[in-house]
Amino acid sequence: MATLHYAAGGTAAEVAPDGFNLVDVQYVSQVNALPDGMKALVYLGAHDGATQSFIDQVTPFLNNPKVFGFYLMDEPDPTGRWGTYASAATLKAESDWIHSHFPGAKTFITMMNMGSSTNPDFTNTYNPANTGIDYYGIDPYPVRTGTTTVDYDMIDRAVAAAVKSGIPIDKIIPVYQAFGGGGWTTDTGGKHVMPTAAQEQIMVDHWANLVPSPAFDYVYAWGSQNGDTALENSPELQAFFKQHNASTTSSTPPVTTDPTPPPTSDPTPPSTDPTPPTTTDPSQGDHVIQGGKGNNTYHIDNAHDKVMEAAGGGFDKVMASVSYALSTGSHIEQLSTSSTRGTTAIDLTGNEFGQTIIGNNGDNKINGGGGSDLLKGYGGHDAFVFSTALGPNNIDRIADFNVFQDKIYLDHTIFAGLQKGALSASNFHIGPAAHDANDHIIYNSATGALSFDSDGIGGHAQTQFASLAPHLHLGESSFLIV
């Protein structure tokens, strides 16, 4: 059985308590923060071959011992009819480049079923012979409405079709269903349904009989997408996977992102740090808090306090009970509300470096600032703000965007040409690129890339500024120009 366990969309801190030890990451800072016993699967969403952009994206991760491999793309489409077109040749170029520059690193894609749940088909798509990719995720999701019973044999048929297409059993990665509801629809005319623990066990048993020793197994998904219920909201399935993962993992992964757990009251400095971090007290006025070496957690209840951390000072967190903006020049790896279960609206703003920024169940405004950030709003009606100059090193990933509740705020001075107020339908387009001169905000549904094109089909290239989950029912109503 697998000894590596991956839950898409979950941070290390979120998934580790349930025994997941292969973590979904996009940034080097996330990789370096992983504790011993955890490995990174770096999501790239790449499909154009070994371009300079691809090389620039991968190079910072090269030969990092915490990197297991690279998730090249989620369900590339070999025809271009249903999603982002990717040829076997371009994927092979990417996989070959990684293998030649990072010996031992693995490459991975999930497969798009070109047939149906009843008659799955992966022929003339991708396999080791034409791509050189190491592993292929197969993702039938049988718990759904629209069928008279749960058709668990959907898994057996999908595996048989993958093998027929040239993917050996030892290259197949099982993808377990752990979501239901929301806006998803199925090819059987129904909706996906969140599995019970008993149903999950049957699915896992099917997979164990078909693919007994995969390189890793994959749970889709930790966080909610498209309004669905997901693993993060199911204590029943979390308990199931905790037991499953513990029974197949040779060593239990750590359950926190810090080697030393954060204190429950005032932060206590690591023994190697002569300068203790300070819990702020608004009654004593503003503070400038100078951090030292080690992994520090700062509890902030005064918006005017400044936490200053130098580069290389460990993995440092700021946990705020008030709206808070990080100070320029401070190397903070994580900014979050003091409690993700809270309902008080708390606005969080990053600085010029990349951070993980986490809201709560209130109506938060989350602004990553500069750098490439991982943003997570949690519940409530959240607004994700983009107000800094666009560029290849300033692409934020929104991990849990809810099209029914959340908004994306675009600064009109950065997104030049867009008028303040609601985004016009004519200025929004779903596809890989603009299709007329008015298309300025482009959502690539196949990859999740969100881009700005200043002149539509004119001579200027589009610039990606965010990454969302693929296949969202996104529309112009999700945006506000401010």
C-alpha positions, 0 to 999 in steps of 0.5 A: 500500500502507499506510504505517501498520502496527498490531499489536494488543496490542504496546507501542511498544518491542515493535513498533517494531523490526519496522516497526510505527508505529501503536501500540495505546494506552489512556493519554495517558502512552503517547501522549506517550511515542511517539517521532517517526514513530509514531502512536497508535490509542487503544482505547476499547471504547465502545458507549453513545454520546457519554455523559459517561463517553465524553467524559471518556474521550476528552477527554484525547487531544483534538488530540494530534498523536501521535493518529491515531485512536480504536478505538471497539470490537472487533466490536460486535454489532448484535443483542446475541446474540453479544457486546455490543450496539451500535446504529449510532446510538450508534456514530455519536454517538461517531464524530461527537463525535470528529470535531467535537471533534478534526478530522482524527482517525479512528474505527475498528471491527472488524466481526463476521461475522454469517454464516460463513466460507463465506458471510460477511454484514455486511448490516444492521450498520455502514457509513459511511452509518449510523455515520459511522465512518472505517474498518472492519477485516475479519478472516477468519483462513483458516489453520486445521484443519477444512478440507481446504486453507487457504481463502485465498478466505475473504478475498475472500468477506469483502471482497465481503460488506463492500462489498455491505453498504455499506463502500467499499474505501477504508474497509476495513482488512485484518486479517492472521492472526498467531496459532494454537492456544490455546482459539479454535475456528472455525466450520469445526469446527477450531482456528486454526493459526499461519501460516508466512511463506509462508502469510502472504505469500499472505494479504497478496497476497490483501489487496493485490489486493482493498484495494491502498491501505488507510489502515493494515493490522492484524496480529492479534495481537502478544501471546498471548491465550487460550493461543495462540501469537502474533506476539511468539513467532514470529521467522519472522513478525516477520522477515516483517512487518519486511520487509513494513512496511519496503517500504511505509513511507515513513520508518522508525520509531524502534526504541525508546521513548527518543530516546536508547537506554538504556545497557548498564551504568550509566545516563548522564544526558542532556546537559541533565540536571546531576543524573545518575541512579544505578545502585544498589549494595546494598553501599552501603546504601539510596539516594534517587535524584533524577532530572532532566530528560530520559529516564532509565533506572534499574537497581535491585538494592536494594528499598529504593532510592527513585527520585524523578522530578518531573512533566514530567521526560521518559519515565523507566524503572525496571528492577528485578532485585529485587521493587520498589515505586515511591515515592509521588509519583514520576512513572515511566512504566515499571516493568519487570524487568531482563530479560523473559527472566528466570525469577526471580520479581520482584514489581512495584508501581506508585504512584498514577500510571499506568504500564506495568508489565512482568514476566518469565518467572517467577511475578510479582505485578504490582500497578498501584497507583492510576492506570490502568496497562498490565500485562504479565506475560510468561511464568510463572504471574503474579498481577495484584493489585487492592488500591486504591480503584476508580474511573474513573481506576483501570482497569488493562489486562492485556495478556496474561492467560493463563487457563491460567496467571495469576490475578487477586487481589482485595483483600477490603477493596476488593471488599467482600462477597467472602470470602477464598479462591477466588471462588465460581462464583455470584459470577462472571458473563459478560455486560454486567451482573449477572443476579442478586443474587449476581453481583459479578465481571462479565466482558464477553466482548465488550469485555474489561471486568472490573467489580465490582458490590457488589449484583448486580442491586441499585441500585448500578452496577457499577464497571470495574476492569480490561480484558482481551482480549475472548472469553477463556474466563474463569471463577471459577477465575481469581480469588482473594480475598486 
